C-alpha cells in the first residue's frame, strides 16, 4: 500500500455529546437528565494504579512475568484488558493522548508514525522486551472523516504489527465482529441522508483495511472480533460511552422510536468479558503460541437480543426507576425512508439528527443473522463460557441501570 495513503496526523477524537436527545412530539420523557460520558475511575471498581513514568522502556524488574505491550489502555476495551492482565503479566501501556489505568509502565508513542515515533535506541529496547503485543487502540466512534479513520485504525494497526514482527512476539489485534457485514452496510447506507452526522460504513471499512494490514505483516496474529462493547457485566462501569450507551440514553430520555428493524439483533458483550477472552489468548500466546487461533469471535452469538427486546428491557428499567416512558416503536429504514417518518420535516433539527444517526448505526446490524461466537471453545483455555440469553438480558439491565443511576437528580 502506498505511503501516501497513511496520513501522519495527530487526531483528536471528539468526546461524545452529553446532551440528552429531545423527545418527539407526543412522547412523555422522564424527570432526570441523562449523564454525559463518565470520566475514567468514576465507578465503584478498584482504583487504577498509577503508571510508572518512563521516558523509555525500563529494564525488566518483574521476575518471570511476561511483558505485554498494550495500546489503547485508557479505552473501553483496553482499560479492561489491562486490569485482566496485570496480575499475571507486566503491562506496558503504549499510549497516545491519555495515560493508561491498571498498567505497570506508561510509554508515550505515536501510532501513526514509523517505529511509533521512537528513536532507534528506544525502539530497539522496546522490541527486546516484548513477549506479546496487544493492539486495542483505535477510533471506535462513527463520526469523522476517512483520513482520521485511516490514520488511527489502519496506520496504527500496521505500526503495531511491525512492532510484533520485529520482536518476534505474537500479536493480539482487536477488530470488530461487524467487518463481515461491510457489504450489507454499504448497501444499507444508500438509504441514509448525506447530512447524517455519522458514517458507520467508514468505520467498518477502516477495520477491514486494518485487518488486511495486519495479515500482510510477518507477525503471528490472532484477530479478536468483538461485537458492540458495553460496560462491565456486574456494574456497567466504563471509562467512556459507546454506541450501546447512546441508544440506551436515547430511550431513557423519552425518545421511544428506534430507527431500526425490531427483528435486527443487537449483539453486545460486556467489556470485562472481552478482556477475559483477550487475557486467555495472551496466556496461550506465551505458553503455546502454535495453538493461538487466527481469529476469535467475542460475541453473544445466539444469545444476542433483538432490537425489540432491547427496547423493552431498557424501557422497563426506566419505568422501574420512576420514568414515564412510552412503549418502544420502530421505523425500519431498510423498509421505509426516513422522510416517511410521521412529521419528519417538522421535527426539531436536533431530534432529526439523533434519529438519522441511529438509522445509520442500524446499517451494521444485518437483517437478524446470528454472529459466530468463540466463547466456550476448548481451543483457548480459560476463555469465557458462551453467553446465555438471560445473561445477555442482565448485561443490558445492568448497563441501563448504571446510566439511570448516574443521571443528575437520580
Secondary structure, DSSP 8 states (H G I E B T S, - for coil): --GGGS------------------TT----SS-------TT-SSS------EE-SS-----STT--EEEEE-TTSHHHHHHHHHHTTTSEEEEEESSS--SS-SEEEE--TTSGGGG--HHHHHHHHHH-SEEEE-----SS-S-HHHHIIIIIIHHHHHHHHHHHHT-EEEEE--GGGGGHHHHHHHGGGS-TT-S--HHHHHHHHHHHHHHHHTSSS-EEEEEE-EEES-TTT---SS--HHHHHHHHHHTT--EESS-TTSEE-EEEHHHHHHHHHHHHHHHHH-GGG--SEEEES-GGG-EEHHHHHHHHHHHHHHTT------EE--TTTS-GGGSTTGGGS-HHHHHHHHHHHHHHTTSTTS------TT-TTSTT------HHHHHHHHHHHHHHHHHTSTT-
